[in-house]
Amino acid sequence: MGVADLVALGVERHEARWLVEEFATRPDADQSTLLAAARRRLAGEPLQYVIGHWPFRALDLDVDPRVLIPRPETEEMVDVALGELSGADRAPLIVDLGCGSGALGLAILDELRSRGVGGALIAVDESTAALDVARANARKHALTAVSFVASSWFDALDHSLRSRVDLVVANPPYVGDSEMADLDPVLGHEPRGALVSPDARGVVGFEDLSIIVDEAFEWLRPGASLVVEHGVGHREALRGLTSARGYVDVRGVDDLSGRPRVFVARRPT
Ligand SMILES: C[S@@+](CC[C@H](N)C(=O)[O-])C[C@H]1O[C@@H](n2cnc3c(N)ncnc32)[C@H](O)[C@@H]1O
């Protein structure tokens, strides 16, 4: 079975080529495996889940329906996070809240390693299934300085870490319930708990972001930064909330398409 056969079944040509190349590299895959994969794709499952892995920065991450598929916009956040650490004079302690596949935290740790900088990561998720995927990805990339904590945001973190964290990164759920219906139905294959957040402070999908902004302040070392991804309508609410909480040097960062997607705030020294 080749590309033309999959196209004849209805698979788009570039995806058919992708599937054929992917399964050609798997010693255990035969024609029926390829056909089953094509059928999953034709039924609407995202290609990333069908092939079971996806690139994120320099990493090849295992992904499946237990975790959100890492997005290109989130890759841009890694540069912002690394920029916030650039003045650090010690191996940083990083907390990745809502780690999912581990994308953000593991990529930051991996790129610090490429620069000869050590560092430790605490990868947090309330989903133990997601933590299993993140743990496997850390192992796959020989990233050993990682601990995995099942927690709702900071709730289960060791209190001795308060005021000792050098960077908090988070890509939390930030889609409002009311917005889900208008979005691409393919999102229905991803965990709802990774996407949807209740409204808060009169802002759609803002509850998790507002909890993180409120709580991160206590865990950051003075002078350390919080970097969050957010929905396009959240920048002003984040500006108000971070300023009221006492953060300084607050700034929004647009993604490559010019949309407001990342927010940075620093605990004062
Ligand atoms: C948008 S996904 C981000 C996944 C990954 N960081 C990425 O960028 O691809 C949000 C993640 O937050 C987790 N999450 C949702 N609510 C949470 C909570 N209260 N505490 C901890 N993690 C939570 C979800 O399980 C999901 O893995």
Ligand as a Chemical Component Dictionary entry (heavy atoms), coordinates in Angstrom:
data_LIG
# 
_chem_comp.id                   LIG 
_chem_comp.type                 NON-POLYMER 
_chem_comp.pdbx_formal_charge   0 
_chem_comp.three_letter_code    LIG 
# 
loop_
_chem_comp_atom.comp_id 
_chem_comp_atom.atom_id 
_chem_comp_atom.alt_atom_id 
_chem_comp_atom.type_symbol 
_chem_comp_atom.charge 
_chem_comp_atom.model_Cartn_x 
_chem_comp_atom.model_Cartn_y 
_chem_comp_atom.model_Cartn_z 
_chem_comp_atom.pdbx_ordinal 
LIG C1  C1  C 0  -3.031 23.818 27.307 1  
LIG S1  S1  S 1  -2.445 22.305 28.044 2  
LIG C2  C2  C 0  -0.695 22.633 27.964 3  
LIG C3  C3  C 0  0.167  21.431 27.822 4  
LIG C4  C4  C 0  1.645  21.734 27.562 5  
LIG N1  N1  N 0  2.187  22.596 28.588 6  
LIG C5  C5  C 0  1.817  22.395 26.208 7  
LIG O1  O1  O 0  2.105  23.593 26.159 8  
LIG O2  O2  O -1 1.678  21.704 25.201 9  
LIG C6  C6  C 0  -2.869 22.579 29.743 10 
LIG C7  C7  C 0  -2.428 21.509 30.713 11 
LIG O3  O3  O 0  -2.821 21.951 32.021 12 
LIG C8  C8  C 0  -3.308 20.855 32.752 13 
LIG N2  N2  N 0  -4.204 21.379 33.805 14 
LIG C9  C9  C 0  -5.492 21.792 33.701 15 
LIG N3  N3  N 0  -5.953 22.238 34.883 16 
LIG C10 C10 C 0  -4.930 22.085 35.763 17 
LIG C11 C11 C 0  -4.772 22.368 37.140 18 
LIG N4  N4  N 0  -5.778 22.888 37.880 19 
LIG N5  N5  N 0  -3.599 22.094 37.736 20 
LIG C12 C12 C 0  -2.575 21.544 37.016 21 
LIG N6  N6  N 0  -2.651 21.264 35.693 22 
LIG C13 C13 C 0  -3.811 21.527 35.079 23 
LIG C14 C14 C 0  -3.992 19.972 31.732 24 
LIG O4  O4  O 0  -4.115 18.645 32.190 25 
LIG C15 C15 C 0  -3.066 20.151 30.525 26 
LIG O5  O5  O 0  -2.066 19.147 30.508 27 
# 
loop_
_chem_comp_bond.comp_id 
_chem_comp_bond.atom_id_1 
_chem_comp_bond.atom_id_2 
_chem_comp_bond.value_order 
_chem_comp_bond.pdbx_ordinal 
LIG C1  S1  SING 1  
LIG S1  C2  SING 2  
LIG S1  C6  SING 3  
LIG C2  C3  SING 4  
LIG C3  C4  SING 5  
LIG C4  N1  SING 6  
LIG C4  C5  SING 7  
LIG C5  O1  DOUB 8  
LIG C5  O2  SING 9  
LIG C6  C7  SING 10 
LIG C7  O3  SING 11 
LIG C7  C15 SING 12 
LIG O3  C8  SING 13 
LIG C8  N2  SING 14 
LIG C8  C14 SING 15 
LIG N2  C9  SING 16 
LIG N2  C13 SING 17 
LIG C9  N3  DOUB 18 
LIG N3  C10 SING 19 
LIG C10 C11 SING 20 
LIG C10 C13 DOUB 21 
LIG C11 N4  SING 22 
LIG C11 N5  DOUB 23 
LIG N5  C12 SING 24 
LIG C12 N6  DOUB 25 
LIG N6  C13 SING 26 
LIG C14 O4  SING 27 
LIG C14 C15 SING 28 
LIG C15 O5  SING 29 
# 
